Amino acid sequence: MIRKNQSPHFFSDACFLSFPGFLEKKLQACEEESFKPRKNGKHLVLGKKPGPDALILQSNDYLDIGNHPDIVEAEIDVLENFGQVPVMSAVFLHDGGTKDAFEKSMASWTGFENAILCQSGWAANVGLIQVIAGRDVPVYIDFFTHMSLWEGIKSSGATAHAFMHNNPAHLEKLIKQYGQGVVLLDSVYSTIGDIAPLHDVVEIANRHDCVMVVDESHSLGTHGHEGAGLVFEHGLTSRVHFVTASLAKAFAGRAGIIFCNAKFAKYYPYLAHPAIFSSGLMPHEIAGLSATLNIIKKCDDRRGRLNELSAYTRRRLGELGYAVDSESQIVALEPGSEVNTEALRDALEARNIFGSIFCSPATPKNRALIRFSLHSSLKQEEIDYLLQVCEEIRDEVNMWEWKSTKRGAGKDGGVKL
């Protein structure tokens, strides 16, 4: 019975069920492994909370268009004038609507015959692999490819054969051993920002009649003519079966996309579980994405600025002795152990610089890192401050003893000072 003046939502602790032992054990393991070892009692990815004057290098809005007035206006216009909103799975939507128009525009932009709008990049990758692979289909995947593609392999029931990172020769060796299948890789890798040898991998996949899939989440919008991506830029569209991307990076939205041919697009919505069992995007979201596409096409100046800033940052960090494998706007420092990474995070945050920590399961246990996501609106003095701090803290964070530093020194015969 609820007492007078007592909220109906008030419950004593005794009203809540306790978890059975197997779940308590899993949560306690997380506490022991990920929370207790940290000085602040939080997970490694959480340090200080950035203040209003912090240099924040965590956002994937690489062209800095997330609050562009054209995008905001497009979304507001639909919210105010669209009328009844269809909240349902996209399988029930007929051709000819705003979703269909956006998909056609995206396909035309990248040189593909068709495109499929998805709820997220994760949904796009999991759904695609679930459809195209299976128990009798070997899947060849670069070791550092995004976790969503690995999850897609699990969903499909296929067997994953990981090839060494950016190593086409190892890929071909595996294909010769296990036979025709599906090849998966990222164009730009989200952890350290290096670029895949697309020509070589596509050549091998085509030679062995494999299905070729490239995730362009971190190159769509930032690379290629009008931002159409690296597959398009290298003239590989006709030799790649599928390109996928998260639209939560340069598009600064919440969606995903699959580029494909018209035949596949016809059947995909009725085969992919994420498409069937999840509601589609709202009309105002699609309107915002359509406005974003028009802006991205005209962003050559921002892409040029981003490329210049990124190249300068990578070069200067290398001169300071940091091992930087990046070839893009994603620039990572790799302390390796979680203890070293915590020390680097704290040193940077003490000086008001905030990057994103990547650790297990996003990276191998001993290869934790801090990623700086650069964007086109960064000022030169902000980049120079970042570099100044990185120079000042080298001894403090024991950078010279990092395994990545020693590997980098081995490549060049010595670090540059």
N, C-alpha and C positions, 0 to 999 in steps of 0.2 A: 504494500500500500504506500502511495506517495503522500508524505506529510504535507501539511499546509505550508504554503510559500516555498515548497521545494520543487526545483525544476524536474520535469519528467525525464530529463536526460542525465540526471544525477545517479551515479551508481557507486557503490563501494567497491573496493578492490576485489572483494569476495565474489562479485557478480561476474568477473571475467574468467574465462576458462584458462587454465594453465596449459602450456604446450607439452606434448609428449616428449620423451627423452631424446629421440633422434633429432627433433628440431631444436630443442634447447642446446644440444651438443653442437649443432652447426652454427648457431648464433654465438655460442661461447667461443668457438674456434675463431670466428671472425673478430670477436673482442680481443682475444689473446694475441692473434697474429697481426691485426690491422689497427687496433686502437690503443692498447696498452703500451706498445713500444714507442709511441709518439710522445714527445714532450708536452704537447697541448691536450693529449687525450682524445684527439680527433683522428679521423682517417688521414693518411698521408696527403691526399689531394686537397685537404682543407688546412690552410695556414691562417694568416690574418685576414680580416675582411678589408677589402680595398676602400680607401677613403675617396672623397671627391676629386682630390688632386693627384691620385695615383696614376702611374703609367701602366695601363692594363693591356696585356698582349695575349688575351685569351679568346677573343671572339673570332669566329670564322667568317665574319662579314668583311671579306677581303677588300672589297671595293667601297666599303663604308657607305652603303646605300639603304641600310635598314630603315631609316626614318625619312627617306626621300619623299617630298611632298606629293609627287605623282602617285606613288604607291599608296600612301595614306588616303589620298583623295579617292582613288579607285575603290578601295575597300569601303570607305564611308558611303560612297554613292550607292553601292550595292546593298549595304546594310539598311540604308534609308528607303530604297526604292524597289528592292527585288520582290517583296511580297512573301508568300509562304516559302519557307526553306525546306528542300527535300532532305530530311535526315534519314539516310538509308544507304545500303550498300550500293556502290557504283554499278554493279551488274544490272541494276534496274533502270539505269539512265539510258535513254535513247540517243542516237546520234543527232548532231545538229545543235546541241546545247553549248554552254560556255566551256565545259570540260573538253568536248570534242574539238572546239575551235583552238583552245590552248594547245592541245596535243598536236594538232596539225602545224601550228606555228613553231612549236619546239622541234618537230621532226624536220621541217623545212630549213630551219636555222642550222641544224647539224648535218644535213645531207642525208638523213634517213627517210624511209618511206612512211614510217609511222612512229608514234610514241604512246606510252601508256602512263598516265598520271597515277601515282601511288600515294599512300598516306605518309610515307617517310622513305628515306634511303634504306633503312633497315628492312621495311616491308617490301621494297622493290627487290632487294637482293635475295631475301629469304624466299619470296614468292617465285622469283625467276628460277633459282636453282632447284626449288622443289618441283617445278614443272619440267625442266629440261634434263634433270639427272634422275637416277634411280639405282636400285641395288645392283644392276648389271652394268652400270655406266661408271667407269673410273673418272674421277675429277682431279685434275692437276692444278694445284694452287700454290702461288708464291707464299713463302713462309710468313711474310709480313703483311699479307693481304688482310683487309678489314674483317673484323670478327663477324659481321653480318653475312659474309659469304661463307665462312666456316659454319655458321649456324644453318645456312641454307643447305649445305651438304648433309648435316645431321638430319634436317627435316626431310630430305629426299631419300634417306637411307643409303646413299651412295658411299663409296669408300674414298677417302681423301688421300691423295699422294702429294705431299708437300715437296716442292723443289726449292733449292737454295735461292736466297734472295737475289733477284736480278741476274739469274744464271741460266741463260737459254740452253746451254749445253746439258745441264743437269735435267732440265725439262725434257729435252729430246730423248735422253737416256731412259727416263721413266716411261715416256710414251712407247718407246720401242719395247719396253719390258711388259707393260700392262695393256697396251692397245688403244684404239680410238676412244675418245671421251670428250670431256669438257675442260677447257683451259681458263683459269681465272687469275686476274691480276689487277692491281690499281695502276692508274697512269702516274699519279703523284701520290706517294705514300704518306699517310697522315701522321706518322710518328716522327720521322726524321726528314721528310720533305724531299727525298730523292725521287728521280723520275725513272720509270720502267723503260727497258730497251724495247719499245713497242714494235719496231720493224722486225727485229730478230724473233721475238716471241710469236708475232702474227704469222711470219713466214713458216715457222715450225708447225704451228697449229694447222695452217692451211695445207701444208705438205702431207700431214697425217690425217687430213679430213676430220679434224676435231671442231667442236663448237667453240668459238672464241668469244669471251666475255671480258670487257674492260670497265672497271669502275672509275668514272671520271669525277667523283665528288669534289676533289680538290683542284681540278683543272678546268671544269666547266665554268665559264664566266671570266676566268683569269688568264687563260691561254688560248692561242689561236685567233684566227680572223674573227672579229666581232665577239670574241670570247667563246667561240663554238667548240673549244676543246682540242686536245692533242690528237685524238684519232682523226678528226676532220683536218687539222692543220697538217698532218703527215700524209694525207691522202689515202687513209686506210679504211674509210667508211665502207667501201664495197667488199672489204676483206675481213670485217669484224661482224659477227652475227648480232651481238648485243652490246650496247653501252648503257650503263646504269649511272645514276648520280643521286646524291642527296641534294635537295634544294634548300637545305638549311646551312649552306656555306655561302658562296658568292651571291646566291639568290636571296639570302637572308630571310627565308620563309620556313614553313614546316611542311615539307612534302618530299616526294621522291619521284624519279622518272626512269622509265625503261625505253630505250630507243631500239627499234626492231623493224621487221618488214610487216606488211599489212596482213599476211597470212597468219603470223603468230599473234598479232594484236587481236584478231578475230576470236581466237580460242582462249587466250590467256585469262580473261576475267572469269571464265567458268572452270578453270583448272587450278588456279592459285588460291590457296586458303586465305592469305591476307586480303585478297581482293573480294573473296566471297563473304568472309565472316567479319569484316570491319567496315564501318561506315565510310563513305567517300568524303572528299573535301567539301567544305561549304562554298557556296557561290562567291562570297566576299574574299575568301582565300584565293580562289582561282583568279578573280579579278586583280588581286594584288600581285600574283605571280605573272599575269599577262603584262601588267604595267612594268614589272621588274625586267622582263625579257626585253621590252622596248628600250629601257634605260641601259641595260648591259650591252646591247648592240652598239650603243653610242659612247661607251666608256673607254675608248682607246687611250685617252689621256690618263685616266686612272690606272689602266693596266700598265701603261708605260712607266708611270710614277712608281707603282708597286714593284715592277721588275727592277727599276733602278735602286730603290731602297733595299730590296732583298739582296741584290748582288753586292751592294756596298756592305751591308751587315755581315753577310757570309764571309766576304773577303777579310774584313777587319777582325772578326772573331778568329779566323784562321791565323792571322798574323799575331794575335795575342796568345796563340798556343792551343786554343780549343779545337777539338776534332769536330768538324762540321761537314756532314755528308750531304747536306741539303743542296738542291738545285732549284728551289722554289721559294715561295713566301712563307713556308713553314721552316723555321730554323730551331733546331733542338740542341741542347747541351746534355750530355749523357754522363752523369756521375756514376751510374751503374748500380751500386747498392742503394737500398732504401735509406740507410743511415746517411750516406753521402748526399743523397737527393734532398733529404730533409734539411741538411746543413746548407745546401745551396739555396733552397727555397727560402729559408729564414734569412740568409744573408741578402738576398734580393729584396725580400719584403721589408726588411729593416731599412732599405733605401728606397722604398716606395715603388718597386717594380714587381709586377705580378704576371707570371706565366702559368701554364697549365701543366700539372704533374701527370705523367703517364707511368703507371706501374702495373704489376700483375693484377688482372689478367690481360691488360691492354699491351703489355710488353712481357718478355721473359723475366723471371724473378730477379735476375741479376743485371738487368739492363733498363732500370728505371731512368727516366729523363725528365727534363723540363722543356716544354715546347713554347716558343714564342711565335704567335700567329701575327704576322705583320699585315697592315692594311694601308691603303693608298693615301689616307689623310694624315698619317704620322708626319710630324715636323722633323726637319733635319736635327734640330737641337734635342729632340726626344730620342732619336736613334743614337746620337752622340753621347747622351747621358747614359743610355743602356750600355754602350761600349765602354764608357769610362768606368762604370760600376763593375762590369765584367773584368776589366783590367785590375781594379783595386782589390777585388776579393779572391784573386787566384790562389794566394797562399792561405787565406782564411778558410777556404773550402777544400784545400788540399788538391787543387785541380791537377797539379803536375803528376800526382800518383794515380789518377783515374785510369782505368784500363783503356778507355776510349782515347785518352790523351796519348798513351803509349802506342796504341794502334796507329793513331794519326801520325805520330812521329816516325813510325816505321815506314809509312807510305812515302814520306817525303825525304827520308834520311835525316830528319831533325825538325823540330818545331821552329817556326819563324818568330823572331823577337823584334 
